[in-house]
Every structure is written in structure tokens, then in C-alpha cells.
Amino acid sequence: MINRFEQQNHAPLQVAQESYDPAFLLDTLLARMHLKADVELAKKLKMNERLLSKIRDRRLQISGSMLMLMQEATGISIGELRVMLKDRRRTSRMAGVLKPAPARK
């Protein structure tokens, strides 16, 4: 089964349901940081609580820049955060970063 998510540029993204689990990551961060609610987690991560709500509801994918914020706030490595997220992609791209143009021949 495949779910659709929206990236920040509102382009549809397909992610296998059994692999990607943002709620598990957020719940794990709450437990490790001894927090009780997403509101507290949002403050610690310096994010808007609506953003976390969209992530938890799978309406927004966690970007590379969000993983960096989580790493800075928690001290947990990005690799470990991606394992908690059950992210099986080989690379993670930062939102707003352009790919280099192909070299001209």
C-alpha cells in the first residue's frame, strides 16, 4: 500500500507505508527528551507545533533540514534519527537546495 505525502513545494511524494513512520520518530523523541506533548517537543526543536502536527498526520515529510534541527536539539545522530524514522532512502535531500546543473559537453 502506498500513501501520498506533500513536500514543501506541494509536489506529491510516494512513500511505502510499512517503511516510513514519522509518528514513531516523534514519539521516540518525546520519550528520550522526557517530554509529554508535541507542543513541548516543538519548542525544543524550535519548530511550529502545526508543522509537527502535519508531520505526525503524514501530511508533510520530514526533510533533511528538519533532521538537522532534531539532531542539534537532541544530540542524536542523523543516521539514528533516520533509523527511528524507518527511512530507507540512501540519501536525504535538504528542502530548497538545488541540484547542480549537468555539465555541458
N, C-alpha and C positions, 0 to 999 in steps of 0.2 A: 504494500500500500504506500502511496506517495502523497505527501502533504505539500502544499504550496505555501511559501513564505514570501514576504516582500522585503527586498533590500531597501536601503535608504533612498535609492533612486527610483523606488517603486516598481522595479522590474521583477517579474515572478522568478522564484528560485525553487527548485525541486530538491527535497532532501528526503532520504528514506526514513520513514517514521521510526523504525526499530533502532536506528543508529543515533540520530541527533536528539538530545534530551536537555534543553536549556533549564527546565524546572529542576532536574536533578542537580545541575551545577549550582543554581541559586540556593536550593535547599542545603547543599553541602557547605556553601559559603556561609549561610546563616548559622549552621551548626558549628563550624570551625571558628567563627568570629564571636560566638556566644551571643547572637542577636535573636530577637523574637519575631521581627516582621520585615517585610520588604522595604518599608519606609526607613527603618534604621539602616538597612543594607544600602539603600540608595544614597543616604547621607555619607556613609563610609566610603562609597565608591565615587562620590561627587557626581552622581547622575540624578536625573529627574526620576521620580518614582513612577511616572507614567511610562517612561522608557522601559523600566524593569517589568512593569505590567504587560507591556506589549511583547517583551521577550518571553515572559512566563507563559503567555497565551499563544505563543508561536506566531505572532503577527509581525515580528521583527527578528531577524537573525543576529546573533552576536558577531560583531565584526572584530577584526584584528586589533583595532584601536580600543575597543571595549575590553578585550582580553588584556591589553597592556594596562588599562586602568585597574582592572581586577588584580593583576599581578603586583602593581605598585601599592595598592591598598592592603593586600593580604600577605605578600611575600611568597605566595605560591607561584611556582614557575608556570610559564605559559604552556609548556608541554603537559604539566599535570592538570592545568585547567582544561586543556583540550581533551584529556583523557576523561575527566569528570563530565565534560560536555558530550562525550561519546562522538566526537568529531573525527571522522575517518579520512578527511581530506588530507592530501600530502602537504598542501600549503594553505596558508590563511592570508587573505589579502586585506589591506587596510582600506577603509572607505575613503573615496576621494583621491586615491593615488592612481595616477595614470600609468598604463603600460608604456614602455619606451617604443617609439616608432621603429618599424623594421628598417634595417639598413638598406640603403639604395644600392643597386648594382651598377 
